[in-house]
Amino acid sequence: MVRSIPKLGGTKDVNLRRLRELAPTHVIVNIDENEKPTVDEIRETVPHVIATHPLTPLDNVALYRLLGGIFDVLPMAEKLAAQFIDAYDDVVASCSALPRRDVLYLIWRKPWMTVSRDTYISRMLALIGWDTSPEITQSRYPEIELNAATLNGLDYVLLSSEPYRFGPRDIAEIAALLPHDRHRRVQLIDGEMTSWYGSRAISGLRYLKELRLGAT
């Protein structure tokens, strides 16, 4: 089904000419992903623009119901909500008693970038007891200097698969900044499982629970 749907570019480079040709009645946008000038142009020709901005895992439940109401599929939305709540409750029951850990979650290099605690990603990780560093920042996606001082005191450095696709060479580079016995603390993480809200969040919760239980 997805293969048959026309592609209109990425979140930052939407093909507006092609979008206008398709003449959709609804466009779903995201405050973090889509740029405001692009959304403003879309509003000129599209009757209904739906802005999403989930900041916590539980925001997914309201999002399911919002879209279920708009597109007249409320029974499907309620089914997703029930599945999500089951997965959420399971994560809480499995991870709430575990010791909390401090982690650095990297999303980009050149420059090195991470996430603030005021993001969906950070709050997904907090649910399994992983608190992102730095604790306080002015930007939601701050640039950082990656050095021994930045890494000091961290339990894990998590390298996301998106938007930058980190790999084994990045692990080796960062591990070289850590004491030898802490090299195992640098690992790749599936970015879809931490940052994709909506129906994918149900799989994300299950993934994160297993990741946390395997790294206690």
Order of alpha helices (4+ residues) and beta strands (2+ residues): alpha-beta-alpha-beta-alpha-alpha-beta-beta-alpha-beta-alpha-beta-alpha-beta-alpha-alpha
